[in-house]
Amino acid sequence: MYRNTWFRAVLLGLLVAVLGVPPSTLRALAQQQGPQTPPPAQQPTAPPVPEGKPQAAQQQKAPPPQVTITAESQLVNIDANVIDAEGNIITGLKRENFRVLDNGQPQQITNFAPTDAPITIVILMEFSKLFYSLYSYLGKEFAYNFLGHLKPPDWVAFKTFDLKTTVQVDFTQDKREIQQSIATLYFPDFTEANLFDALIETVDQMAGVKGRRSILVIASGYDTFSKHTLDQTYKRLKEADETIFCLGMAEYFQVRSPRTGGTSFVQSENQMRTFADMTGGFAWFPRFEGEMPSIFNSVIAFLRNQYTIGFAPNTPNDGKYHKLKVEVLDDQGNPLMVANKKGKLKPVVVYARQGYTPIKSAVVGD
């Protein structure tokens, strides 16, 4: 070993003296003579992950943009009924027969279909000691009889209200559950009838329910102690998608006891009629029990013969209330007229929601 080292040293010296090779080059050559051992491969080292957090959460993300633009668009659906002058529901209409105006601006109808889906309805019934519980017992009879007009696929829930609102039975297809619940109602707890609170609460709770939604209000129409005002109730119903049908019980007792209610009786009916008109429904105020089968048939006919009309608004999404108007046209584009029993042509009447509130477009800066 030592001899070989001495020989290499002598040889290198001769090369320097005779050939003039620079010493740096000789040192490089000398290093290449020995066995070449590659450096150990370096393994990638992952950054430490704090305890309790997944590693994916530690990956570096690109910074968010300085300005986020949110453009909200929505499809507005309208459930509409078309009635002739005799009160008969008109079926068989086509997309071309309808025109929708949003704040007076014509809209392009993007989807259209006669509605054949099962009914989804809440029976919202007044059950209080108001007027010695006469309304409460009549309301029980009305609600019980209405169930006989529903079909097995239909969904129904049952709620009552006095001072507060109570869900007696949540949505079910078993009508016997509702019938049994009605049968167990004996004596109301409170004299108050908070109609406004009950209606707003029911609309809010139905917001997450899919499909066509409706509410059948069986009540006197009086409100005695609600936290919400009538104007607040109207404002909330302007934003609602539910169709509201009202069955007023005060008329029944007004006929039998004219002193019942006074001027507030007229106001109660006007309130319930407005609830229905705003949402595309209808209000009935029967005087005799014999009218009930016809009324319930009308409610079901309304729900089973609606046209669903949808459009994407071409008006600004300003978050303000937009007025809607649905017109029905004949094949020539003129207002549709239907002959009455005497053969005279009369314009049809459209029952549809009167407006909606769009989602406001927003620009959010950091």
VENQUIMO-V989302 format. One record per residue. N is the residue number from 1. OMEGA is omega in radians with two decimals (999 if undefined). D_FIRST is the distance of its C-alpha to the first C-alpha in whole Angstrom. Layout:
{{N | OMEGA | D_FIRST} {N | OMEGA | D_FIRST}}
This chain:
{{1 | 3.14 | 0} {2 | -3.12 | 4} {3 | 3.12 | 5} {4 | 3.14 | 5} {5 | 3.14 | 7} {6 | -3.11 | 9} {7 | -3.13 | 10} {8 | 3.13 | 11} {9 | 3.12 | 13} {10 | -3.11 | 15} {11 | 3.14 | 16} {12 | 3.11 | 17} {13 | 3.11 | 19} {14 | 3.14 | 21} {15 | 3.13 | 22} {16 | -3.05 | 23} {17 | -2.99 | 25} {18 | -3.01 | 26} {19 | -3.14 | 27} {20 | 3.12 | 28} {21 | -3.14 | 26} {22 | 3.14 | 26} {23 | -3.12 | 23} {24 | 3.12 | 24} {25 | 3.12 | 24} {26 | 3.13 | 20} {27 | 3.12 | 19} {28 | 3.10 | 21} {29 | -3.12 | 19} {30 | -3.13 | 16} {31 | -3.14 | 17} {32 | -3.10 | 18} {33 | -3.10 | 15} {34 | 3.10 | 13} {35 | -3.12 | 15} {36 | 3.14 | 19} {37 | -3.10 | 20} {38 | 3.12 | 24} {39 | 3.14 | 26} {40 | 3.14 | 28} {41 | 3.14 | 31} {42 | 3.12 | 34} {43 | 3.11 | 37} {44 | -3.10 | 40} {45 | 3.13 | 42} {46 | 3.09 | 46} {47 | -3.13 | 48} {48 | -3.14 | 49} {49 | 3.10 | 53} {50 | -3.10 | 55} {51 | 3.07 | 56} {52 | -3.14 | 60} {53 | 3.11 | 59} {54 | -3.09 | 58} {55 | -3.12 | 55} {56 | -3.12 | 57} {57 | -3.08 | 59} {58 | -3.14 | 56} {59 | -3.10 | 56} {60 | -3.13 | 57} {61 | 3.09 | 60} {62 | -3.14 | 61} {63 | 3.13 | 64} {64 | 3.10 | 67} {65 | -3.09 | 70} {66 | -3.13 | 72} {67 | 3.09 | 75} {68 | 3.14 | 76} {69 | 3.13 | 79} {70 | 3.12 | 81} {71 | -3.09 | 83} {72 | 3.00 | 85} {73 | -3.11 | 87} {74 | 3.05 | 89} {75 | -3.14 | 91} {76 | 3.11 | 95} {77 | 3.13 | 97} {78 | 3.00 | 100} {79 | -3.02 | 103} {80 | 2.98 | 106} {81 | 3.12 | 109} {82 | -3.05 | 112} {83 | 3.06 | 116} {84 | -3.06 | 119} {85 | 3.14 | 122} {86 | -3.13 | 123} {87 | 3.14 | 120} {88 | 3.13 | 118} {89 | -3.12 | 115} {90 | 3.12 | 114} {91 | 3.06 | 111} {92 | 3.11 | 110} {93 | -3.12 | 109} {94 | 3.11 | 106} {95 | -3.08 | 103} {96 | -3.13 | 105} {97 | -3.05 | 108} {98 | 3.00 | 106} {99 | -3.11 | 106} {100 | 3.08 | 104} {101 | 3.09 | 104} {102 | -3.02 | 102} {103 | 3.11 | 103} {104 | -3.10 | 106} {105 | 3.11 | 103} {106 | -3.13 | 103} {107 | 3.08 | 99} {108 | 3.13 | 98} {109 | -3.08 | 98} {110 | 3.07 | 95} {111 | -3.06 | 95} {112 | 3.09 | 99} {113 | 2.93 | 100} {114 | -3.05 | 103} {115 | 3.08 | 102} {116 | -3.13 | 101} {117 | 3.08 | 99} {118 | -3.14 | 100} {119 | 3.00 | 102} {120 | -2.98 | 100} {121 | 3.02 | 102} {122 | 2.99 | 103} {123 | -3.13 | 106} {124 | -2.96 | 107} {125 | 3.03 | 110} {126 | 3.09 | 112} {127 | -3.08 | 113} {128 | 3.11 | 114} {129 | -3.13 | 118} {130 | -3.10 | 119} {131 | 3.01 | 123} {132 | 3.03 | 123} {133 | 3.13 | 120} {134 | 3.12 | 122} {135 | -3.08 | 119} {136 | -3.12 | 117} {137 | 3.08 | 119} {138 | 3.11 | 120} {139 | 3.09 | 116} {140 | 3.14 | 115} {141 | 3.12 | 117} {142 | -3.10 | 116} {143 | -3.13 | 112} {144 | -3.11 | 113} {145 | -3.13 | 115} {146 | -3.09 | 113} {147 | -3.13 | 110} {148 | -3.13 | 112} {149 | 3.13 | 112} {150 | 3.13 | 108} {151 | -3.10 | 106} {152 | -3.12 | 103} {153 | -3.07 | 100} {154 | 3.11 | 101} {155 | -3.12 | 100} {156 | 3.03 | 102} {157 | -3.06 | 101} {158 | 3.13 | 104} {159 | 3.05 | 104} {160 | 3.09 | 107} {161 | 2.93 | 108} {162 | 3.01 | 110} {163 | 3.11 | 109} {164 | -3.13 | 105} {165 | -3.10 | 104} {166 | 3.03 | 103} {167 | 3.13 | 101} {168 | 3.10 | 103} {169 | 3.09 | 101} {170 | -3.05 | 98} {171 | -3.13 | 97} {172 | 3.01 | 98} {173 | 3.12 | 100} {174 | -3.08 | 102} {175 | 3.13 | 105} {176 | 3.08 | 106} {177 | 3.12 | 104} {178 | 3.14 | 106} {179 | 3.13 | 109} {180 | 3.12 | 108} {181 | 3.11 | 107} {182 | -3.10 | 110} {183 | -3.11 | 112} {184 | 3.13 | 111} {185 | -3.07 | 112} {186 | -3.04 | 115} {187 | 3.10 | 116} {188 | -3.12 | 114} {189 | -3.02 | 112} {190 | 3.06 | 113} {191 | -3.08 | 116} {192 | 3.06 | 114} {193 | -3.04 | 113} {194 | -3.07 | 109} {195 | -3.08 | 109} {196 | 3.13 | 107} {197 | -3.10 | 105} {198 | -3.11 | 105} {199 | 3.12 | 104} {200 | -3.14 | 102} {201 | -3.13 | 100} {202 | 3.10 | 100} {203 | 3.13 | 99} {204 | -3.11 | 96} {205 | -3.12 | 95} {206 | -3.07 | 96} {207 | -3.11 | 93} {208 | -3.13 | 90} {209 | -3.09 | 92} {210 | 3.06 | 92} {211 | 3.12 | 94} {212 | -3.07 | 98} {213 | -3.14 | 99} {214 | -3.14 | 103} {215 | 3.02 | 105} {216 | -3.13 | 108} {217 | 3.07 | 110} {218 | -2.99 | 113} {219 | 3.05 | 114} {220 | -3.07 | 117} {221 | 3.12 | 116} {222 | 2.99 | 116} {223 | -3.00 | 114} {224 | -2.95 | 114} {225 | -3.07 | 111} {226 | 3.04 | 108} {227 | 3.14 | 105} {228 | 3.11 | 105} {229 | 3.10 | 108} {230 | 3.12 | 110} {231 | 3.10 | 108} {232 | 3.09 | 105} {233 | 3.09 | 105} {234 | -3.12 | 106} {235 | -3.14 | 103} {236 | -3.13 | 101} {237 | 3.07 | 103} {238 | -3.11 | 102} {239 | -3.00 | 99} {240 | 3.05 | 99} {241 | -3.08 | 98} {242 | 3.01 | 101} {243 | -3.07 | 104} {244 | 3.02 | 107} {245 | -3.09 | 110} {246 | 3.07 | 113} {247 | -3.07 | 115} {248 | -3.11 | 118} {249 | -3.04 | 120} {250 | -3.14 | 122} {251 | -3.12 | 124} {252 | -3.11 | 125} {253 | 3.08 | 127} {254 | 3.12 | 128} {255 | -3.07 | 130} {256 | 3.12 | 131} {257 | -3.03 | 131} {258 | -3.13 | 132} {259 | -3.09 | 131} {260 | 2.98 | 128} {261 | -3.12 | 125} {262 | -3.12 | 128} {263 | 3.13 | 126} {264 | 3.09 | 122} {265 | 3.12 | 123} {266 | 3.14 | 123} {267 | -3.12 | 120} {268 | 3.11 | 118} {269 | 3.12 | 119} {270 | 3.12 | 118} {271 | -3.09 | 115} {272 | 3.10 | 114} {273 | 3.12 | 115} {274 | 3.07 | 113} {275 | -3.11 | 110} {276 | -3.09 | 110} {277 | -3.08 | 111} {278 | -3.02 | 108} {279 | 3.11 | 106} {280 | 3.14 | 108} {281 | -3.09 | 109} {282 | 3.13 | 113} {283 | 3.10 | 115} {284 | 3.12 | 118} {285 | -3.05 | 121} {286 | 3.05 | 123} {287 | -3.08 | 126} {288 | -3.12 | 127} {289 | -3.13 | 125} {290 | 3.12 | 126} {291 | -2.97 | 124} {292 | 3.14 | 120} {293 | 3.13 | 120} {294 | 3.14 | 120} {295 | -3.13 | 118} {296 | 3.06 | 115} {297 | 3.13 | 115} {298 | 3.11 | 115} {299 | -3.13 | 112} {300 | 3.13 | 110} {301 | 3.08 | 111} {302 | -3.04 | 110} {303 | -3.07 | 107} {304 | -3.09 | 107} {305 | 3.08 | 108} {306 | 2.98 | 106} {307 | 3.07 | 104} {308 | -3.09 | 100} {309 | -3.13 | 100} {310 | 3.08 | 96} {311 | 3.03 | 95} {312 | -3.01 | 93} {313 | 2.98 | 94} {314 | 3.08 | 94} {315 | -3.08 | 96} {316 | 3.03 | 94} {317 | -3.02 | 92} {318 | 3.14 | 93} {319 | 3.14 | 94} {320 | -3.12 | 97} {321 | 3.12 | 100} {322 | 3.09 | 101} {323 | 3.11 | 104} {324 | 3.02 | 104} {325 | 3.12 | 107} {326 | 3.13 | 107} {327 | 3.11 | 110} {328 | -3.04 | 111} {329 | 3.02 | 112} {330 | -3.07 | 114} {331 | 3.11 | 113} {332 | 3.13 | 114} {333 | 3.09 | 112} {334 | 3.10 | 115} {335 | -3.09 | 116} {336 | 3.11 | 116} {337 | 3.14 | 120} {338 | -3.11 | 121} {339 | 3.07 | 125} {340 | -3.08 | 126} {341 | 3.14 | 129} {342 | 3.11 | 131} {343 | 3.13 | 130} {344 | 3.14 | 129} {345 | 3.14 | 125} {346 | 3.12 | 123} {347 | 3.09 | 120} {348 | 3.12 | 117} {349 | -3.14 | 116} {350 | 3.04 | 112} {351 | -3.13 | 110} {352 | 3.11 | 107} {353 | -3.01 | 105} {354 | 3.13 | 106} {355 | 3.11 | 103} {356 | 3.09 | 99} {357 | -3.12 | 97} {358 | 3.04 | 93} {359 | -3.06 | 90} {360 | 3.03 | 90} {361 | -3.05 | 87} {362 | 2.99 | 85} {363 | -3.05 | 82} {364 | 3.11 | 80} {365 | 3.11 | 78} {366 | 999 | 75}}
